[in-house]
Amino acid sequence: MSTAPTNLLLIEDDQRLAELTQRYLQQHNYHVVVEHHGDNALATFHRCRPDLILLDIMLPGTDGLTLCKQLKQTANVPIILLTARNTHMDEVVGLETGADDYLCKPAEPMVLLARIRNLLRRHEPADLNPETAPRDICLGGLRINRFSRDVWYQENPVTLSSQEYDLLMFLVINADCIMSRDDLLKQIRGIEYDGQDRTVDVYISRLRKAFDDNPTAPEKIKTVWGKGYLLPRDAW
């Protein structure tokens, strides 16, 4: 039996680039809906309910960063931002709006495909055997459901993106151990740290905010200068 294609929404105003991207992804068994105008993007999203969104930042009408915030408020759908501007500040701003990944365009087709596959894989609930695997992981006041990917702290629900959840889980599993930026970047994006990528720092900042961890003197997720980050068990 053939597997139904995964639904993608490509929001891109460059019609030629959108056509080439759509054709390439369809050759790899993805169903791709294309929207060219930012003002129509939310309606198109609600109509097609994609599994992942490829979102250009520079759009006519509503811009991509605004759309990213709106879409994340609507559903926890993974979003890859696409931009022609290749600066680290643009990447940081994009990730802070809630995007799960960031690519400069025109992206190499194989790189785009790898990022899509990686993000979809990480967004899926863990394939755990309920007969042998514990449903919840508990650490002090923190509770994580490994099947639903729901998170609570002090019995209050905490809303996290898929990447934030993956990063938190990795830190929890490795509690009391220093995790380098390279370790963390491989975990959340499947790529190696190049010495400049700010992705990990952005997500750590967002996790600290989600758990009311003082950014100037964090206790729950500590910065170990020159080495990486540490999640101490006794801080939770």
N, C-alpha and C positions, 0 to 999 in steps of 0.2 A: 504494500500500500504506500502510495507517495505521500510525503509530508506536505501539509499546507504551507504555502510561503509565509514568511514573516512580513508583517505590514510595516512599511517605513513611510514617513512623511518628510519630503524634501521641500523646505521653504527657501527658495532661491530666485532672485529676480533676473539673473542672467539666463535667458532662455536656452541658449546654446549649451552652456555648461550644465544646466539642469537636465537637458535632453541626453547628453553624453553620460552623466552620472546615473540617470534613471536606466538607460540602456545597459550599462555595465552591471549595475546591481541586479537587474532583472535576469541577466545571464547567470547569476549566482543564486537564483531561486528566491529573490526578494520581490515582494509586490510594492511598488513605489508610487505613491501619490505625490504630485508636484503642485505646489502653490507658489505663485510669483509675487503676490502683494501682501504686505504685512497686515493690512486692515482686514483681509479675508482669512488670515491664518487660523484664528481661533475657531471660526465656523467650520473650516476644513478639518481641523483636528477633531472636533466633536462628531463630524460626519464619518470619518474613517477610523478613528480610535487606533492610532498606530502603536506598534510595540517600541518604536524608537523614532526620534526626530532629528533630522539634519537641518540646522537652522543658521542661515546667513545673518550676519550682524547688520550689514548695510542693506536695508530694504526700503522700498517706497512705502509711505504710510507709516504704520507702527514699526519701530526699529526692532532688531533682533534681541537686544538686551532687555527691552521692555517686554517683548513677547516671552522671553525665557522666564522672567519672573511670573508672568500671568499663567503660563502653562504649568509651572511648578506648583502654583497655588491651586490649579485645577486637578492635577493628577501627578502621581510620582512616576512619570514617564522619563526614561533616559534621554538626554539631549546632548548632541555634539554640536558645538558652535563652529561655524565656518567663517573665516575672515580673510580678506586680502592684506590686512595690516599685521605685520609680524613683529610685535613688540611684547615684552614681558608684562608691561602694564596692561595692555589689552587682554592678555591671557588672565591676569589676576582679576580684572574687573569682570570678565566673562564668567570665571569660576565662582566669583562671589555672588553673581545673580542666580546661581543654582545649577549652572551647566555641569554635566558630568565629564565632559572632555572637550578638547579644543584643537582645531586643526587649521592650518593656514592653507588657503586655496590659491591655485588649483592643487589639491592634494593628489599624491600618487594613488592611483586606483587601488593598488594592492594594500597600501597603508590604510586607506579609508576602510576597505573591506575588513582588515584585521582589527581596526578600532571598533567597528560595528559589532563584529563577532565577539570580541572581548567584552564589550559593554553589555551586550545581551546575555552573555554567559554569566557575568557577575550579577546581573539584575534578576536572574532566575532564583527561586527559592532553592536552598540546598537540597540535594537529592539524598536525604538521610533515611535510614531504616528506622522506623519508630519502635521496632522491637529491641533495638540495641543502642540507639543514640538518645541521649537525654533531650527533651524538648526545649528546656530552658537552661541558659547559662546564667548563673547568679554570682555577683561579685559585690559584696556589701549591699548598698541600696540599688545597685544596677541589676536589671533583669532583661535578658535578651531571648526571644523566642526564635530558635533556629529554623523553624518551618515557615512561620509567617513573616519573619524578619521584623517583627514588632519589638520596640524598645521601651522600657519604662525605667524611670529613676525616682526613687522614693515614692513608688506606686503611681507616679504621674507619667502619662504617655509622652514620649519624645519623638518628634518627627524628624527623620533623617533621610537624605537622598541615598540612592543605592551606593554611591562611592563613599559617603560618610559612614554608612553602615559597614561596608567592607573594611574600611580603615579601623573603625572601632573594634570590630570583631578580631582583626589581626592583632591589635594592641592588647585586647583582653586575653586572647589565647597566649600571648607572649608577655603577660603582666610581670612586672619587676625585671624585665629585660630591656636593655637599650636597643631600639630599632633604628637603623640608619635611614636616611632619606632614600637611599637606593632600595633598601628592603621594602619600604612603604610605597614607593612609586611603582615598583614591579607589581606589588599587590593590587593597587587600585587602577593602574593603567597598562600594566604589562610591558613597560619600557624601562630602560636604565636611566639613572639620574645623570644629567650632563653637567652638573655643577651650577646651573643657572635656573633650572625649572622651578617655579614657585608653587606648583600644584599641591605638593604635600603641605607646605606652610599654610596655604589657603584653607585646605580641609581641616587641618589641626585647629586653626583659628575658629572655624565654624563649629567644630565639635566642642571646643571650650565654651563657646557662646551658648550652645545647646544645653550644656550642663552647668551653666553659671560658674564656670571656672575663671577666676580672676586673671585677665590677660597679662597684667603686669607682674603677677607673682603666682603663676598657675601651680596648683597642687594635684589635680586629677590627671593631667597630661603635662609632664614636665619637659622642658627643653634641656637637653644635655649638650652644652656648647661644643661644637666640633665633632659631635658623634651622632646625634639624632634626638629621638624622643623616647620617653619612659612613662608607662602607665603603672603607678604604684598601687598594689592591692589595698593597702591600708588607707588610701585616700578616698575610697568609695564607700 
